[in-house]
Amino acid sequence: MPVAEMFPSLRGTVDLCFSDPATTDLGACNVVFFATPTGVAMEQAPGLLQRGVKVIDLAADFRLKNVAALSVLLIFLFIRPGGILGEAK
């Protein structure tokens, strides 16, 4: 999907397209921006970095640098799936 199709204000200024990371050879890119569901960037970023691709993750995969805090957050999300998050819109 063209970026300008999703963001009409960019028509005529950007000729880029969004790509599905599951079906695109992202290793051919200079830079990859992830704005994907949890786990996608974490799975694909190491291989891209090894190929020299710069990775910018706009999702949550690498947001927390403290492994203990990440573990607590993930446990909380799995133990309480219907809590406040279930009410979010």
For each residue, the residues with C-beta under 8 A, 3 or more apart:
1: 5 6 17 18
2: 5 6 15 16 17 18
3: 6 7 10 14 16 17 18
4: 7 8 10 11 12 13 14 15
5: 1 2 8
6: 1 2 3 18
7: 3 4 10 14
8: 4 5 11
9:
10: 3 4 7 13 14
11: 4 8
12: 4
13: 4 10
14: 3 4 7 10
15: 2 4
16: 2 3
17: 1 2 3
18: 1 2 3 6
19: 23 24 26
20: 23 24
21: 24 26 32 34 36 40 44
22:
23: 19 20
24: 19 20 21
25: 28
26: 19 21 29 32 44 48 53
27: 47 48 51 53
28: 25
29: 26 32 48 53
30: 53 54
31: 53 54 55 56
32: 21 26 29 44 48 53 54 55 56
33: 56 57 58
34: 21 40 41 44 45 55 56 57 58 59 61
35: 58 59
36: 21 40 41 59
37: 40 59
38: 42 59 60 61
39: 42 43 61
40: 21 34 36 37 43 44 59 61
41: 34 36 44 45 55 57 59 61 62
42: 38 39 45 61 62
43: 39 40
44: 21 26 32 34 40 41 47 48
45: 34 41 42 48 49 55 57 61 62
46: 49 50
47: 27 44 50 51
48: 26 27 29 32 44 45 51 53 55
49: 45 46 52 53 55
50: 46 47
51: 27 47 48
52: 49
53: 26 27 29 30 31 32 48 49
54: 30 31 32
55: 31 32 34 41 45 48 49
56: 31 32 33 34
57: 33 34 41 45 61 62 63
58: 33 34 35
59: 34 35 36 37 38 40 41 63
60: 38 63 64
61: 34 38 39 40 41 42 45 57
62: 41 42 45 57 65
63: 57 59 60
64: 60 69 70 73
65: 62
66: 69 70
67: 70 71
68: 71 72
69: 64 66 72 73
70: 64 66 67 73 74
71: 67 68 74 75
72: 68 69 75 76
73: 64 69 70 76 77
74: 70 71 77 78
75: 71 72 78 79
76: 72 73 79 80
77: 73 74 80 81 85
78: 74 75 81
79: 75 76
80: 76 77 83 85
81: 77 78 85 86
82: 85 86
83: 80 86
84: 87 88
85: 77 80 81 82 88
86: 81 82 83
87: 84
88: 84 85
89:
